């Protein structure tokens, strides 16, 4: 659901409801993106979801790109500052080669979501187990309840 040039991708079905559910549980979350901050802010505001995120780390804040693990340094800094351990966090992404590989290099738990271009097979070929892949972000609250014992 990010802006690319003058086009705003549509909000994934169930995404806003998922964001509301997570925010109501005081779960902190943010965005790590290769997009520019200005276009990201614009898109999130147009989609009326800009107030859900605790942090947004855009390409201007990084000198490297995914899957270089150094792109994750601002996130690690945020986690340390807020006393959040890696195993208490979860990186969610739709790209096996960029998101999953980077999370693996950093040592942060990962959850694949198939709302992008890639299939379950693309993730499993790189070693991600099927129980770490969801079809859509709208499945996240149920997945967290099952795997992290978070009740909604």
C-alpha positions as CSV (number, residue, x, y, z in Angstrom):
1,X,0.0,0.0,0.0
2,X,2.9,2.4,-0.7
3,X,3.1,5.2,-3.2
4,X,5.2,4.6,-6.3
5,X,5.7,7.9,-8.2
6,X,2.1,9.3,-8.5
7,X,0.3,6.0,-7.9
8,X,-0.9,4.9,-4.5
9,X,-1.3,1.2,-4.2
10,X,-4.7,0.2,-2.7
11,X,-4.8,-0.8,1.0
12,X,-4.7,-4.5,1.4
13,X,-8.0,-5.9,2.5
14,X,-8.1,-6.2,6.3
15,X,-4.9,-4.2,6.9
16,X,-6.6,-1.2,8.6
17,X,-8.6,-3.5,10.9
18,X,-5.4,-5.4,11.7
19,X,-3.6,-2.2,12.5
20,X,-6.5,-1.1,14.8
21,X,-6.4,-4.5,16.6
22,X,-2.7,-4.3,17.2
23,X,-2.8,-0.7,18.4
24,X,-5.6,-1.5,20.8
25,X,-3.2,-4.1,22.4
26,X,-0.5,-1.5,22.7
27,X,1.7,-3.5,20.3
28,X,4.4,-1.3,18.8
29,X,5.1,-1.5,15.1
30,X,6.8,0.3,12.3
31,X,7.8,0.3,8.7
32,X,11.2,-0.4,7.2
33,X,11.1,0.6,3.6
34,X,13.2,1.2,0.5
35,X,10.8,4.0,-0.4
36,X,11.4,7.6,0.3
37,X,10.1,9.2,3.5
38,X,8.1,11.9,1.7
39,X,6.2,9.4,-0.5
40,X,5.7,7.0,2.4
41,X,4.3,9.7,4.6
42,X,2.0,10.9,1.7
43,X,0.7,7.4,1.1
44,X,0.1,6.5,4.7
45,X,-1.8,9.8,5.2
46,X,-3.9,9.3,2.0
47,X,-4.8,5.8,3.3
48,X,-5.7,7.2,6.7
49,X,-3.2,4.8,8.5
50,X,-0.4,7.2,9.3
51,X,-1.2,7.4,13.0
52,X,-0.8,3.6,13.6
53,X,3.0,3.4,13.3
54,X,5.5,4.0,16.0
55,X,8.3,4.5,13.6
56,X,9.0,4.7,9.9
57,X,12.5,4.1,8.6
58,X,12.8,5.2,4.9
59,X,15.6,5.0,2.4
60,X,17.1,8.3,3.4
61,X,17.9,6.9,6.8
62,X,20.0,4.1,5.3
63,X,23.1,4.0,3.1
64,X,22.4,0.4,2.2
65,X,19.4,-1.5,0.8
66,X,17.7,-4.7,1.7
67,X,18.9,-7.5,2.1
68,X,22.1,-5.9,3.5
69,X,21.6,-6.3,7.3
70,X,22.9,-2.9,8.0
71,X,19.6,-1.5,6.7
72,X,18.2,-2.8,9.9
73,X,20.5,-0.7,12.2
74,X,17.9,2.1,12.8
75,X,15.3,-0.6,13.8
76,X,17.8,-2.2,16.2
77,X,18.5,1.2,17.7
78,X,14.7,1.7,18.2
79,X,14.4,-1.7,19.8
80,X,17.3,-1.0,22.2
81,X,16.0,2.4,23.1
82,X,12.6,1.0,23.9
83,X,14.0,-2.1,25.8
84,X,12.6,-4.6,23.3
85,X,14.6,-7.8,22.8
86,X,14.9,-9.3,19.3
87,X,13.0,-12.4,20.3
88,X,10.2,-10.2,21.5
89,X,9.8,-8.6,18.1
90,X,8.7,-9.9,14.7
91,X,9.7,-8.7,11.2
92,X,6.9,-9.2,8.7
93,X,7.6,-9.1,5.0
94,X,6.5,-10.2,1.6
95,X,9.9,-10.7,-0.1
96,X,11.8,-13.9,0.6
97,X,15.1,-12.7,-0.8
98,X,15.0,-9.2,0.7
99,X,12.9,-9.4,3.9
100,X,13.4,-13.0,5.0
101,X,17.1,-13.1,4.3
102,X,17.7,-9.8,6.0
103,X,15.7,-10.8,9.1
104,X,17.7,-14.1,9.2
105,X,21.0,-12.3,9.0
106,X,20.0,-9.9,11.9
107,X,18.5,-12.7,14.0
108,X,15.0,-11.4,14.3
109,X,12.0,-13.7,14.1
110,X,10.3,-13.4,10.7
111,X,6.8,-13.9,9.3
112,X,6.2,-14.1,5.6
113,X,3.0,-12.7,4.1
114,X,1.9,-13.7,0.6
115,X,0.1,-10.5,-0.4
116,X,3.0,-9.5,-2.6
117,X,4.4,-11.1,-5.7
118,X,5.9,-14.2,-4.0
119,X,4.3,-17.6,-3.1
120,X,4.6,-19.9,-0.1
121,X,7.0,-22.0,-2.2
122,X,9.3,-19.0,-2.7
123,X,9.6,-18.7,1.1
124,X,9.9,-22.4,1.8
125,X,12.7,-22.9,-0.8
126,X,14.8,-20.5,1.4
127,X,14.1,-22.5,4.5
128,X,11.1,-20.7,6.1
129,X,8.6,-23.2,7.5
130,X,5.0,-23.1,6.5
131,X,3.8,-22.1,9.9
132,X,5.8,-18.9,9.5
133,X,3.8,-17.8,6.4
134,X,0.4,-16.2,6.3
135,X,-1.8,-15.5,3.2
136,X,-2.7,-11.9,4.3
137,X,-1.9,-9.4,7.0
138,X,-5.5,-9.8,8.2
139,X,-4.5,-13.2,9.5
140,X,-1.8,-11.6,11.8
141,X,-3.9,-11.2,15.0
142,X,-5.0,-14.9,14.9
143,X,-1.4,-15.9,14.1
144,X,0.0,-13.9,17.0
145,X,-2.6,-15.4,19.3
146,X,-1.6,-18.9,18.3
147,X,2.1,-18.4,18.2
148,X,2.8,-15.7,20.8
149,X,-0.2,-16.3,23.2
150,X,-1.4,-12.7,22.6
151,X,-5.2,-12.6,23.3
152,X,-7.5,-10.2,21.5
